[in-house]
């Protein structure tokens, strides 16, 4: 089965400290179950409504990661069950996640999304904006979210030197946040960077979470 062969090949390459998120966006339930039945449990989706429709049809021990741009009005669809939201890019969104986490009597783990790419159309914070959120009195009132690290998407390019520099900048932002705000907080430990085309470079630059879809499932539908 090519999907499982792909999955096992990638898993064999990963260091023990790096988690693989099998990005199942647009993929049918059957393909997700094939990967699940091989023993894999961590999956990523990028549309809230698609994820909310898939989740009840699949085993409840799946660890669901939301990796796409999240609109505030879509948080309610995933708040009851999502394990980690990678794409927090504003204090407004963080507040909305906190509100729905509270309604569901949960604490939702989140990553702050940084803009590291050359493309302007990608979402994310810069370090100054992230520090401003962390320093705000408002952030201190958010008791139902937990910041576990940061995420970034590199430029869509074949230039691996550029991609490496972008990943280095993300790691530097992680280190700065760790020093200033999370030095005694062990749960602030995740750097989500690297996809099918560039995950090996991402791992070399410090990634702890790689988001891989096409290299497992084949080209997107």
Secondary structure as a PSIPRED ss2 file (coil, helix, strand):
# PSIPRED VFORMAT (PSIPRED V4.0)

   1 X C   1.000  0.000  0.000
   2 X H   0.000  1.000  0.000
   3 X H   0.000  1.000  0.000
   4 X H   0.000  1.000  0.000
   5 X H   0.000  1.000  0.000
   6 X H   0.000  1.000  0.000
   7 X H   0.000  1.000  0.000
   8 X H   0.000  1.000  0.000
   9 X H   0.000  1.000  0.000
  10 X H   0.000  1.000  0.000
  11 X H   0.000  1.000  0.000
  12 X H   0.000  1.000  0.000
  13 X H   0.000  1.000  0.000
  14 X C   1.000  0.000  0.000
  15 X C   1.000  0.000  0.000
  16 X C   1.000  0.000  0.000
  17 X C   1.000  0.000  0.000
  18 X C   1.000  0.000  0.000
  19 X E   0.000  0.000  1.000
  20 X E   0.000  0.000  1.000
  21 X E   0.000  0.000  1.000
  22 X E   0.000  0.000  1.000
  23 X E   0.000  0.000  1.000
  24 X C   1.000  0.000  0.000
  25 X C   1.000  0.000  0.000
  26 X C   1.000  0.000  0.000
  27 X C   1.000  0.000  0.000
  28 X C   1.000  0.000  0.000
  29 X H   0.000  1.000  0.000
  30 X H   0.000  1.000  0.000
  31 X H   0.000  1.000  0.000
  32 X H   0.000  1.000  0.000
  33 X H   0.000  1.000  0.000
  34 X H   0.000  1.000  0.000
  35 X H   0.000  1.000  0.000
  36 X H   0.000  1.000  0.000
  37 X H   0.000  1.000  0.000
  38 X C   1.000  0.000  0.000
  39 X C   1.000  0.000  0.000
  40 X C   1.000  0.000  0.000
  41 X C   1.000  0.000  0.000
  42 X E   0.000  0.000  1.000
  43 X E   0.000  0.000  1.000
  44 X E   0.000  0.000  1.000
  45 X E   0.000  0.000  1.000
  46 X C   1.000  0.000  0.000
  47 X C   1.000  0.000  0.000
  48 X H   0.000  1.000  0.000
  49 X H   0.000  1.000  0.000
  50 X H   0.000  1.000  0.000
  51 X H   0.000  1.000  0.000
  52 X H   0.000  1.000  0.000
  53 X H   0.000  1.000  0.000
  54 X H   0.000  1.000  0.000
  55 X H   0.000  1.000  0.000
  56 X C   1.000  0.000  0.000
  57 X C   1.000  0.000  0.000
  58 X C   1.000  0.000  0.000
  59 X C   1.000  0.000  0.000
  60 X C   1.000  0.000  0.000
  61 X C   1.000  0.000  0.000
  62 X C   1.000  0.000  0.000
  63 X E   0.000  0.000  1.000
  64 X E   0.000  0.000  1.000
  65 X E   0.000  0.000  1.000
  66 X E   0.000  0.000  1.000
  67 X C   1.000  0.000  0.000
  68 X C   1.000  0.000  0.000
  69 X C   1.000  0.000  0.000
  70 X C   1.000  0.000  0.000
  71 X C   1.000  0.000  0.000
  72 X H   0.000  1.000  0.000
  73 X H   0.000  1.000  0.000
  74 X H   0.000  1.000  0.000
  75 X H   0.000  1.000  0.000
  76 X H   0.000  1.000  0.000
  77 X H   0.000  1.000  0.000
  78 X H   0.000  1.000  0.000
  79 X C   1.000  0.000  0.000
  80 X C   1.000  0.000  0.000
  81 X C   1.000  0.000  0.000
  82 X C   1.000  0.000  0.000
  83 X C   1.000  0.000  0.000
  84 X E   0.000  0.000  1.000
  85 X E   0.000  0.000  1.000
  86 X E   0.000  0.000  1.000
  87 X E   0.000  0.000  1.000
  88 X E   0.000  0.000  1.000
  89 X C   1.000  0.000  0.000
  90 X C   1.000  0.000  0.000
  91 X H   0.000  1.000  0.000
  92 X H   0.000  1.000  0.000
  93 X H   0.000  1.000  0.000
  94 X H   0.000  1.000  0.000
  95 X H   0.000  1.000  0.000
  96 X H   0.000  1.000  0.000
  97 X H   0.000  1.000  0.000
  98 X H   0.000  1.000  0.000
  99 X H   0.000  1.000  0.000
 100 X H   0.000  1.000  0.000
 101 X H   0.000  1.000  0.000
 102 X H   0.000  1.000  0.000
 103 X H   0.000  1.000  0.000
 104 X C   1.000  0.000  0.000
 105 X C   1.000  0.000  0.000
 106 X C   1.000  0.000  0.000
 107 X C   1.000  0.000  0.000
 108 X E   0.000  0.000  1.000
 109 X E   0.000  0.000  1.000
 110 X E   0.000  0.000  1.000
 111 X E   0.000  0.000  1.000
 112 X E   0.000  0.000  1.000
 113 X E   0.000  0.000  1.000
 114 X E   0.000  0.000  1.000
 115 X C   1.000  0.000  0.000
 116 X C   1.000  0.000  0.000
 117 X C   1.000  0.000  0.000
 118 X C   1.000  0.000  0.000
 119 X C   1.000  0.000  0.000
 120 X C   1.000  0.000  0.000
 121 X C   1.000  0.000  0.000
 122 X C   1.000  0.000  0.000
 123 X C   1.000  0.000  0.000
 124 X C   1.000  0.000  0.000
 125 X E   0.000  0.000  1.000
 126 X C   1.000  0.000  0.000
 127 X H   0.000  1.000  0.000
 128 X H   0.000  1.000  0.000
 129 X H   0.000  1.000  0.000
 130 X H   0.000  1.000  0.000
 131 X H   0.000  1.000  0.000
 132 X H   0.000  1.000  0.000
 133 X H   0.000  1.000  0.000
 134 X H   0.000  1.000  0.000
 135 X H   0.000  1.000  0.000
 136 X C   1.000  0.000  0.000
 137 X H   0.000  1.000  0.000
 138 X H   0.000  1.000  0.000
 139 X H   0.000  1.000  0.000
 140 X H   0.000  1.000  0.000
 141 X C   1.000  0.000  0.000
 142 X C   1.000  0.000  0.000
 143 X C   1.000  0.000  0.000
 144 X C   1.000  0.000  0.000
 145 X E   0.000  0.000  1.000
 146 X E   0.000  0.000  1.000
 147 X E   0.000  0.000  1.000
 148 X E   0.000  0.000  1.000
 149 X E   0.000  0.000  1.000
 150 X E   0.000  0.000  1.000
 151 X E   0.000  0.000  1.000
 152 X E   0.000  0.000  1.000
 153 X C   1.000  0.000  0.000
 154 X C   1.000  0.000  0.000
 155 X C   1.000  0.000  0.000
 156 X C   1.000  0.000  0.000
 157 X C   1.000  0.000  0.000
 158 X C   1.000  0.000  0.000
 159 X C   1.000  0.000  0.000
 160 X H   0.000  1.000  0.000
 161 X H   0.000  1.000  0.000
 162 X H   0.000  1.000  0.000
 163 X H   0.000  1.000  0.000
 164 X H   0.000  1.000  0.000
 165 X H   0.000  1.000  0.000
 166 X H   0.000  1.000  0.000
 167 X H   0.000  1.000  0.000
 168 X H   0.000  1.000  0.000
 169 X H   0.000  1.000  0.000
 170 X H   0.000  1.000  0.000
 171 X H   0.000  1.000  0.000
 172 X H   0.000  1.000  0.000
 173 X H   0.000  1.000  0.000
 174 X H   0.000  1.000  0.000
 175 X H   0.000  1.000  0.000
 176 X H   0.000  1.000  0.000
 177 X H   0.000  1.000  0.000
 178 X H   0.000  1.000  0.000
 179 X H   0.000  1.000  0.000
 180 X H   0.000  1.000  0.000
 181 X H   0.000  1.000  0.000
 182 X C   1.000  0.000  0.000
 183 X C   1.000  0.000  0.000
 184 X C   1.000  0.000  0.000
 185 X C   1.000  0.000  0.000
 186 X C   1.000  0.000  0.000
 187 X C   1.000  0.000  0.000
 188 X C   1.000  0.000  0.000
 189 X C   1.000  0.000  0.000
 190 X E   0.000  0.000  1.000
 191 X E   0.000  0.000  1.000
 192 X E   0.000  0.000  1.000
 193 X C   1.000  0.000  0.000
 194 X C   1.000  0.000  0.000
 195 X C   1.000  0.000  0.000
 196 X C   1.000  0.000  0.000
 197 X C   1.000  0.000  0.000
 198 X C   1.000  0.000  0.000
 199 X H   0.000  1.000  0.000
 200 X H   0.000  1.000  0.000
 201 X H   0.000  1.000  0.000
 202 X H   0.000  1.000  0.000
 203 X H   0.000  1.000  0.000
 204 X H   0.000  1.000  0.000
 205 X C   1.000  0.000  0.000
 206 X C   1.000  0.000  0.000
 207 X C   1.000  0.000  0.000
 208 X C   1.000  0.000  0.000
 209 X E   0.000  0.000  1.000
 210 X E   0.000  0.000  1.000
 211 X E   0.000  0.000  1.000
 212 X E   0.000  0.000  1.000
 213 X C   1.000  0.000  0.000
 214 X H   0.000  1.000  0.000
 215 X H   0.000  1.000  0.000
 216 X H   0.000  1.000  0.000
 217 X H   0.000  1.000  0.000
 218 X C   1.000  0.000  0.000
 219 X C   1.000  0.000  0.000
 220 X C   1.000  0.000  0.000
 221 X C   1.000  0.000  0.000
